Amino acid sequence: MPDQLTSLILAGCGGMAGAYAKVLRQVEQHFVVLGRSQAGAEKFAAEWNVHVGYGPHEEQLASLETVPATAIVAVSAASLSEVTKALIKFGCRKILIEKPAAMDPVAVADLARFAEAHGVEAYVAYNRRFYSSALQAERLIAEDGGALSLKFDFTEATRRIEALGKDAVELQGWFYGNSTHVIDLAFFLAGEPRELQAQSCRALEWHPAGAIFSGHGVTRRDVVFSYHANWLAPGRWGVEIMTRHRRLVLQPMEELFCQHHNTFNLEKISSNDELDRLYKPGIYLQTKAFLAAKPDERLLPLAKHASLFAIYATIRDGGVYSKS
C-alpha cells in the first residue's frame, strides 16, 4: 500500500486525469491536482471531491509548501512537455507522462535529455501494454516459443476525430499521439524493428504528413512483420501475432482471439479482465506498476521512447530504417 503521508501530483483535470484519479483513490494514494482553467478545475473538484488548483503550472508549483517527488502528467498532448519540464524544475524526480510525451521527435529527445540531466526517473504511459488481453497474448507467445510473424493496422476513425474539436497542433501530431499505441504494443510483443521499409502517401487536411501507410521488416527477435493503415477508408486498430501453434488476434485490442491449426474459426480467449472493466483498460495495473518501488518492464522509459521515434518517423513519413 502506498505511503499515506506521501503525496503525488496529478497534472491535468480532463478525462485521462479522471481515469488516474479513480485508481489513485482505490489504492489510497493521496494526490494533489493541478489544473489549467478555472472551469475545468471546478468540474474536476466537484466530481472527485478534491481541491484542484488552476492557472500556470509553475505558479501553482511555487505556491506549494512541499512539492511531491512523484507525478503523473495527464494534460493535453500539446502541453505534456511544458508541464513535465515545470514539474522537473520544481523537484519531481519520478514521473509518468501520458503519450506521446511531446509532439515530435525533436521535442521528445529534448525532454528526455532534460529529464536525464536532472536525474529524473521518467516513463511514458502506453496503457495497452497492461491490457488483460495483451498480458494473456504475451503468455501464450512465450508458451509457443516466441512469435514467428506479426501484422498490425493503425487505421484511425478520421471522421470521429474530426468531430472532436481538437486543436491543430494535436491533430497534426495525431500519428505520434495516438497511432503509436498500436505500434508500441505490436513491437512490445514481437520485438523492436531491426530493419524497416515504409511507404506513406496521400494526406488529410489536418494531418498532412500522410493518410495511407504500409511497410514491412524484421524485428530484433527475427520476427517478420508487416502493417497497413488507411485513414481515408473505414477500419480499426488491430494486432496479429503468429506462432507455431496459434494465430493471436487483438481486434478490438481489449479482446484476444485465437485460431488453431486445422480450423478457420477464431475462438475468444477468456482472461481475468475485471480490472479493465472497472477502470479505464490498462490504467489500474499501469498505475500500480508506476507506484511500485521495483521497476516494471512494461513501463516504457522516456529515454527509450525517444529512441523509438526514429522508427515512428520512418513509418509516418516513409523511407528505410536499419539498425544492427
Secondary structure, 3 states (H helix, E strand, C coil): CCCCCCCEEEECCCHHHHHHHHHHHHCCCCEEEECCCHHHHHHHHHHHCCCEECCCHHHHHHHCCCCCCEEEECCCHHHHHHHHHHHHHCCCCEEEEECCCCCCHHHHHHHHHHHHHCCCEEEEECHHHHCHHHHHHHHHHHHCCCCCEEEEECCCCHHHHHCCCCCHHHHHCHHHHHHHHHHHHHHHHHCCEEEEEEEEECCECCECCCCEEEEEEEECCCCEEEEEEECCCCCCCEEEEECCCEEEEECCCCCEEEEECCCCCCEEECCCCHHHHHCCCCHHHHHHHHHCCCCCCCCEEHHHHHHHHHHHHHHHHCEEEECC
